[in-house]
Amino acid sequence: MSSRLRADCLNVWEVLAQSIAMIGPTITPVLIVPLMYAQAGDAGWLAYVFGAIMLATVALNVNVFASRSATAGSLYVFALRAFGPRGGLFVGWCQLWAYAFVALAGATGFAVFFPGLLARLNLMVSGTMSLLLCLAVAWFLSYRDVRISTIALLVLEGISIALIAVLTVLIFIHRGSAWFDADQFSLHGFSFSALALGTVLAVFSMLGFESATALGEEAHDPLRTIPRAVLGSVAVTGAFFVITMYAEVLGAHALSTPLDKLVTPLDALADSVGAPYMKIPIDIGALLCSVSITTAALNGAARALLVMARTGLMPTVFDQTDPVHETPARALGAIALAVAIGGAALLLAGRAPIDAFSDTASLCSYAFVVIYAAISIGASLYLRARGELHARNVVISALAILFLIVPATGSVYPLPPWPATIYPVLFLVYAAVGVVILWRRPQEASALALDTGV
């Protein structure tokens, strides 16, 4: 075993695929749009506009670091540079939680769609077996070759997005001259509180856009490629969500069941526009998206764990890469095993896959808000230390922090129903445990973590 990752092997499209796959754009129109409609009604598309603007400010702060240095540790190393070892420790610990639960959300999403698809063929498979199958495929792609995994992400997400784009076009064609929805443009039933709740969901839909930074040691021309991928993923998915949200609300006007009551909204819309043949391909696309989310999350989590091991904050056994494939084999195995145990325990305890998806997706969001806030504050501190701080940098940092207050507040107030009520407490306990376990570990971050970069 060595500790070297394969350098200079990923182009801009492959790096962009990592961030977009981590977001998992197909999951939003399939599962989240009905929830958005329940919260924000006809202003749902506007909530996605605001959400994209909010995360664009965070992306600009991430790019303060990404345009000046490139490492595998991504946000953990960025926090090291801004706050020193203790701050880096905390962000890295939160990053492991965030990425592990994203991987679990992807695997539970797979467990939602896979049994249903097999049932069409009169075949039966349990949710637990589906989850483990998804993790096995994602682990193999991540372990075998980072380039293969990112190309797979590009193909899987491309197919998924294309299928939904085709259905979106069919909805507009079916509506003909009535494509202009006066209720949506006039924000029928609009209220600021509903828009705020909708914005929480919009931000949640785009979490993980920064994961391209985990490929800093493997990307070609990383100081240009990675910042483009970070900001580009927010722009691409934000536009996709605005359009699909508008189209689904528009198409749902012709349905007898309200959009927020539909379990499978795209299937109902495919029937309504005379395209029932789109249902199975879209479900397959959602399945592929679940695999890509899990793969992207394993890629990011393993590289964060590897660099934390390099700096002495995690056991050095994780600072190992496969000598043939040059991937973080032991870190990947540890993350995949932890996710498999957690996911299997959740489903075997009787939690339905769709509820488990909601659980894990919510649990990851608390860590992301903390991480994004830390990076947004750290960007100005880092620039000040380098003598490069300007007024515009302070403004962007301040805007990002102000914007993040919305999802931070909305995720805990009003109190969500049980068991989501205890999710913030679970995250706080995890953060406290991390501090207790790691605070007294060797704090001299290695030159590799603080100074490696291009």
MARLOZA-829797 format. One line per 3 residues: number of its first residue (from 0); for each residue x, y, z of C-alpha. Coordinates in steps of 0.001 Angstrom, whole numbers, plus 524288, in hexadecimal, padded with zeros to 5 digits. Layout:
NUM = X Y Z; ...
***
This chain:
0 = 80000 80000 80000; 80458 80DFF 7FD24; 7FDFC 81B19 80038
3 = 7FE40 820BA 7F27D; 7F210 82394 7EA96; 7F229 82386 7DBB9
6 = 7F5FA 8313D 7D797; 7F14E 83960 7CC06; 7E788 82F56 7C6F0
9 = 7DA48 83647 7C76C; 7D573 84077 7BDD1; 7CBCC 84B51 7C0BB
12 = 7BFDB 8431E 7BCF8; 7C3D2 837F8 7C5DB; 7C633 84153 7D121
15 = 7B925 84802 7CE93; 7B2A1 83A9D 7CEA5; 7B767 83870 7DC97
18 = 7B064 84492 7E1AB; 7A40B 842A2 7D9B8; 7A340 83444 7DD7C
21 = 7A49E 837C1 7EBE0; 798FA 840F1 7EA56; 79149 83641 7E36A
24 = 78883 83F32 7DB4D; 77F47 8344C 7D702; 77AE1 831D5 7E500
27 = 77511 83F7E 7E63F; 76A9D 83EA4 7DB86; 767CD 8307C 7DF4C
30 = 766A6 831C5 7EE20; 7688A 83FC7 7F2DA; 76016 8482D 7E9CB
33 = 7534E 8438E 7F033; 758F3 84769 7FD73; 75CFA 8548B 7F7E3
36 = 74F3E 856C9 7F29F; 74995 85377 7FFF2; 75267 85DC3 80630
39 = 7532F 868B5 7FC22; 747E9 8660D 7F2D7; 748A7 86DC9 7E636
42 = 754D3 874D7 7EB16; 75CCF 86844 7EAD0; 76484 86C31 7DECD
45 = 7681F 8790D 7E57A; 76CE2 87191 7F170; 7765A 86A65 7E879
48 = 77AF0 8775C 7E2D7; 77DCF 87C65 7F082; 7840B 86F82 7F471
51 = 78D36 86FEE 7E8C1; 7910C 87E05 7EBB0; 7938D 87A9C 7F9EB
54 = 79C63 86F2D 7F6A5; 7A33C 876F4 7EBFB; 7A85C 87FF8 7F6A9
57 = 7AD45 87416 7FE28; 7B363 86EE0 7F199; 7BABA 87BAD 7EFC8
60 = 7C058 87A1C 7FD7F; 7C41E 86BF3 7FABA; 7CAF4 8709E 7EE74
63 = 7D347 87A14 7F651; 7DA6F 86DE6 7FAD8; 7D87D 86550 7EEE6
66 = 7DE86 86F6A 7E5BE; 7EACE 87068 7EE1A; 7EDB9 8626A 7F223
69 = 7E9B2 85497 7EEAD; 7E9C0 848D0 7F7B5; 7E1CC 83C80 7F9D9
72 = 7DCFB 8412A 8071E; 7D4AC 84C0C 80155; 7CCB8 8531A 80BBB
75 = 7D46D 84D2E 816F5; 7E132 85298 811B1; 7DACA 85F90 80E4B
78 = 7D669 860E3 81C77; 7E42A 85D4A 820F6; 7E983 8689A 81936
81 = 7DF70 8721D 81E75; 7DE2F 86E03 82CBA; 7E9CD 86556 82F99
84 = 7E9AA 8570A 833DF; 7DE84 857FF 83DA2; 7D54E 85E9D 83424
87 = 7D94B 85541 82972; 7D6BC 849EA 83298; 7C8DA 84E46 83522
90 = 7C58A 850AA 826CF; 7CBB7 843C0 822C5; 7C3FC 83C5C 82D18
93 = 7B76B 842D3 8284B; 7BB2D 83FC7 81A3A; 7BC05 83139 81D28
96 = 7AE42 831AD 822F2; 7A8DF 83970 81778; 7AEA2 8310A 80CAC
99 = 7ABA3 82422 81386; 79D57 827D6 814D1; 79CCF 82C57 806B5
102 = 7A1E4 81EE4 802DF; 79775 818BC 80B71; 78CF2 82183 80581
105 = 79109 81CFC 7F7FA; 790BB 80EB2 7FC11; 78364 80FED 80293
108 = 77E78 816E5 7F661; 782E9 80AF2 7EEB2; 77B49 80280 7F849
111 = 76F28 80A90 7F520; 76FCE 80888 7E661; 77656 7FB4C 7E43A
114 = 76C14 7F26F 7EAAC; 7615E 7F9A2 7E347; 76807 7F791 7D638
117 = 76A36 7E921 7D8DA; 75C14 7E7B7 7DD2A; 75817 7EB2C 7CF37
120 = 75F1C 7DE97 7CB52; 758BE 7D6F9 7D669; 765B9 7D65C 7DD95
123 = 76783 7D949 7EBED; 77306 7DF69 7F2F3; 773B4 7E586 8006A
126 = 77723 7F391 80321; 78301 7EF38 80AF1; 7886B 7E704 7FFC1
129 = 785F3 7F246 7F65F; 78D63 7FBA2 7FF2B; 798FD 7F260 80048
132 = 7991B 7F032 7F18C; 799AD 7FEE1 7EF2B; 7A4DF 80061 7F8CD
135 = 7AC46 7F50E 7F2BE; 7AB54 7FAE2 7E519; 7AF04 8087A 7E9F3
138 = 7BA8D 80322 7F1C4; 7BF79 7FB81 7E5F8; 7BEC9 80762 7DD19
141 = 7C5C8 80FD0 7E72F; 7D029 80593 7EA31; 7D30B 80115 7DC6B
144 = 7D6DB 80E02 7D641; 7D362 81C24 7D949; 7D27A 81F1A 7CAC5
147 = 7C953 813B4 7C86C; 7C0EC 817F5 7D3E2; 7BFE3 82612 7CF58
150 = 7BD07 821FA 7C14D; 7B284 818FA 7C6AF; 7AD12 82479 7CE78
153 = 7ACE4 82CCD 7C226; 7A5A6 82256 7BA6B; 79C0D 81EA4 7C52E
156 = 79854 82C9B 7C86F; 797F8 83053 7BA15; 78E2D 82587 7B723
159 = 785D3 828E0 7C2F8; 78576 83777 7C01A; 782BF 8351E 7B19C
162 = 776F2 82C93 7B489; 770E8 836BE 7BD7A; 7741D 8417B 7B3B3
165 = 76CAB 839E2 7A934; 760BA 838B1 7B20A; 761B7 8472F 7B546
168 = 7616C 84A8C 7A6C5; 755B6 84187 7A4E0; 74E88 848A7 7AFD1
171 = 750BC 855CD 7A92B; 74CA5 85048 79BE9; 7407A 84A40 7A1CB
174 = 73C9A 85735 7A7E9; 73E78 85E1F 79AE3; 73B6E 86C97 79BAA
177 = 737C1 86ADF 7A9FE; 7460B 868E6 7AE05; 7458D 8762E 7B4E0
180 = 74092 87382 7C29A; 73B03 88028 7C80F; 739EE 87A84 7D5CD
183 = 7486A 8774B 7D659; 74CE4 88446 7D0D6; 743C1 88BE6 7D9BB
186 = 74840 88362 7E53E; 73A5A 87F7D 7E886; 738E6 87D87 7F72C
189 = 74685 88311 7F999; 74B6C 88585 8075F; 7592A 88828 80C49
192 = 75836 87D43 81654; 7546E 8735C 80BD9; 75F69 87837 80320
195 = 76913 876D3 80E58; 764EB 868BA 810A7; 765F2 8662E 80221
198 = 77391 86BFE 801D3; 777C4 8623C 80C4B; 773C7 8573E 80317
201 = 77A5A 85E03 7F7A5; 7873C 85EE1 7FEED; 785BF 850C2 80323
204 = 783EA 84CE2 7F4D4; 7913E 85288 7F13C; 79995 84E06 7FCAB
207 = 7A684 84806 7F88B; 7A9AE 85151 7ED63; 7B749 85360 7F331
210 = 7BB4D 84508 7F28A; 7C39C 84749 7E652; 7CDA5 84D37 7EF8D
213 = 7D07A 83F6F 7F499; 7D6EA 83C77 7E76E; 7E165 846E4 7E8EF
216 = 7ECAF 83D59 7E778; 7E69E 8362E 7DBE9; 7E100 84123 7D389
219 = 7E7F2 846E0 7C7CE; 7EB2D 85542 7C9DD; 7E3C9 854EE 7D6E6
222 = 7E4BC 86375 7DA09; 7DC4D 8662C 7CE1D; 7D4A6 8598D 7CC8E
225 = 7CF82 8582C 7DA75; 7CA86 8662D 7DC82; 7C340 8651F 7CF91
228 = 7BD27 85845 7D3D2; 7B922 85D9B 7E124; 7B247 869A9 7DBD7
231 = 7ADA1 862C9 7CF83; 7A6CE 85804 7D71B; 79ECA 8621A 7DE9C
234 = 79B22 8692D 7D202; 7979D 85CD3 7CA71; 78FBA 85629 7D50C
237 = 78965 862DE 7D974; 78461 86569 7CBA7; 7800D 85741 7CA52
240 = 7784E 857DE 7D703; 771B8 864C8 7D38F; 76D39 85F82 7C65F
243 = 768CF 85227 7CB3A; 761B0 8581B 7D6E1; 75A54 86155 7CDDF
246 = 7573B 8566B 7C43B; 75254 84CDE 7CE85; 74959 856F5 7D494
249 = 7449C 85ABB 7C6F7; 7421B 84CA0 7C325; 73B82 84960 7D008
252 = 73082 852F6 7CCFB; 72AF3 84877 7C3FF; 72B39 83DF4 7CE8D
255 = 72045 83A7C 7D7CF; 729D9 838A9 7E314; 73162 8448E 7E82E
258 = 74005 84451 7E5F2; 7432F 843C9 7F470; 73B0A 8375B 7F5CB
261 = 741F0 82FE3 7EAF2; 74B87 8254E 7EF0D; 750D1 823B6 7E136
264 = 74E64 830EC 7DAB2; 75622 82E30 7CE47; 74EA7 8219D 7CBB5
267 = 741CB 828F0 7CCEF; 746B4 833D2 7C411; 74B8C 82A0C 7B9F5
270 = 73DEB 8241E 7B96C; 73797 8318E 7B86E; 73F8F 8358F 7AC77
273 = 73D3E 82899 7A595; 74AE7 82358 7A7F0; 7493E 817B1 7B114
276 = 7552C 8119D 7AA8B; 75D67 81BCA 7B1C6; 75A2E 81654 7BF41
279 = 7635D 80ABD 7BFA1; 76EDE 81235 7B985; 76D15 81D3B 7C378
282 = 76C9B 81380 7CEB2; 77905 80D48 7C95A; 77EEF 81AE9 7C88B
285 = 77BB0 81D30 7D6E2; 7821D 8102D 7D9E6; 78E6D 8142B 7D293
288 = 78E56 8213E 7D986; 78E1B 81A42 7E6A4; 79A4E 8129B 7E2E4
291 = 7A127 81EF7 7DE68; 79DE7 8262B 7EB16; 7A36F 81AF4 7F313
294 = 7AFAF 81A02 7EAA8; 7B256 8289A 7EB3C; 7B075 828D2 7F9F8
297 = 7B9C6 81D4E 7FBEB; 7C3CF 8243B 7F34D; 7C315 8309D 7FB76
300 = 7C27B 82A3F 808E1; 7CDD5 82108 80658; 7D6C6 82BEE 801CA
303 = 7D35F 83440 80D95; 7D654 828C3 8168B; 7E341 8261C 80F83
306 = 7E82B 83404 8116E; 7E382 83463 81F94; 7EBD9 82837 821A0
309 = 7F76F 82EF8 81B20; 7F6CE 839D3 82530; 7F5D9 830D0 830EE
312 = 7E7BC 833E4 83417; 7E324 82657 8302B; 7EA29 8192A 830D1
315 = 7F543 81861 826F3; 7EFDE 80B83 821CC; 7E69F 813CB 81983
318 = 7F211 81AE8 8131E; 7F391 80FF4 80945; 7F057 80F06 7FADA
321 = 7EFB6 802F8 7F25F; 7FCD8 801B3 7EB22; 7F63B 7FD81 7DE79
324 = 7E9E4 805C5 7DE01; 7EF3C 81145 7E5E6; 7E26F 81304 7ED32
327 = 7E0BD 81498 7FC12; 7DD86 8062C 7FDE6; 7DD32 8053B 80CAE
330 = 7D5E9 811F9 80EA7; 7CC06 80DDB 8045C; 7CA23 800C1 80AEB
333 = 7C82D 806DD 8184D; 7BE2F 810D4 81384; 7B6C2 806CE 80B51
336 = 7B657 7FD2D 816B0; 7B162 80786 8202F; 7A6C8 80BB8 8169E
339 = 7A2E8 7FD95 81405; 7A191 7FA89 82287; 799E1 806F5 82545
342 = 790DA 8053F 819AB; 78E49 7F6D9 81C05; 78B79 7F967 82A60
345 = 781DA 80422 826D7; 77A3C 7FBC1 81D2D; 77ABE 7EF40 82540
348 = 7752E 7F70C 830A1; 7690D 7F90A 82861; 76B45 8068C 82282
351 = 765A7 80759 814BB; 76FB9 80AF0 80A3C; 768A7 81799 806BA
354 = 76898 81BAD 81515; 776CB 81790 81683; 77A22 8202A 80AD2
357 = 77385 82BBF 81154; 77A51 828BD 81E3F; 78802 827D9 818B6
360 = 78659 83369 80FA3; 7820B 83BD1 81B20; 78D30 83718 823B8
363 = 7977D 83B02 819C6; 79208 848BE 81832; 795D4 84D48 825F3
366 = 7A41C 84A50 82385; 7A3F6 85104 81652; 79E81 85DA2 81BFF
369 = 7A94B 85DBB 82653; 7B3D0 85AC3 81C33; 7AF11 8651B 8129D
372 = 7AE6A 86F50 81D68; 7BC3F 86C05 821DD; 7C1B7 86CBD 8140D
375 = 7BAA9 879A6 8117E; 7C092 87FAC 81DC7; 7CDAB 87956 81B1E
378 = 7CEB0 87EC5 80D59; 7D047 88CBB 8123C; 7D999 88883 81D17
381 = 7E1E3 88105 81355; 7E27D 88C7A 809E3; 7E5F5 895DC 814EB
384 = 7F13A 88D11 81902; 7F61B 88D2D 80AF8; 7F48D 89BF1 809B8
387 = 7EA6E 89A4C 7FEFC; 7DDE7 89E2D 805FF; 7D503 8A7FB 7FF0F
390 = 7C7F4 8ADC8 802C3; 7C0C7 8A53F 7F8ED; 7C5FA 89905 7FFAB
393 = 7C07C 89D89 80CB9; 7B360 8A089 8065F; 7B2A4 89301 8000D
396 = 7B632 88C6F 80CE9; 7AC08 89463 8144C; 7A172 8918A 80A38
399 = 7A441 88300 80AD1; 7A320 882ED 819AC; 79678 88ABD 81961
402 = 790D3 881AF 80F0A; 794A1 8757C 816A8; 78CC0 87A3A 8224A
405 = 78079 87707 81A61; 782D6 86846 818DC; 7890F 86787 8265C
408 = 77CF8 86D4E 82CC0; 77340 866A2 823CE; 778CF 8592B 8268C
411 = 775B5 85A10 83520; 76A43 863A8 835FC; 75F53 86089 835C9
414 = 76311 85384 83BD4; 761DE 84885 831E4; 759C1 83C7C 83557
417 = 75FB8 830E5 83C69; 769D6 82B1B 83A57; 76F7D 836D6 8330E
420 = 76E34 83E89 83FB9; 77A60 8380C 84535; 782D0 838E5 838EC
423 = 78941 845DC 83CA2; 78C4A 84007 84A0D; 7929A 8341B 843C6
426 = 79B5A 83CD7 83B9B; 79F2B 8450A 84769; 7A29A 838AD 84EF6
429 = 7AAE1 83400 84383; 7B1EB 84110 842E5; 7B473 840C5 85196
432 = 7B990 832D4 850FA; 7C2C5 836C9 84620; 7C823 841E5 84E34
435 = 7CA08 8392E 85A1C; 7D0B7 82E4C 8527A; 7D929 83673 8497A
438 = 7DBA5 8434B 8508A; 7E798 83E1E 85799; 7ED29 8369F 84C3A
441 = 7F9DA 83BCC 8464F; 7F68C 84954 84133; 80294 84BFB 838EE
444 = 7FC90 84B65 82B6D; 8069F 8465D 821E4; 80CB5 84ED7 81776
447 = 805A9 8466B 80D97; 7F84A 84AA8 81261; 7FB70 858FE 8143A
450 = 8046E 85B7D 808CB; 801BE 8516F 7FE45; 7FB8E 857AA 7F291
453 = 7FE7D 85CFD 7E564
***
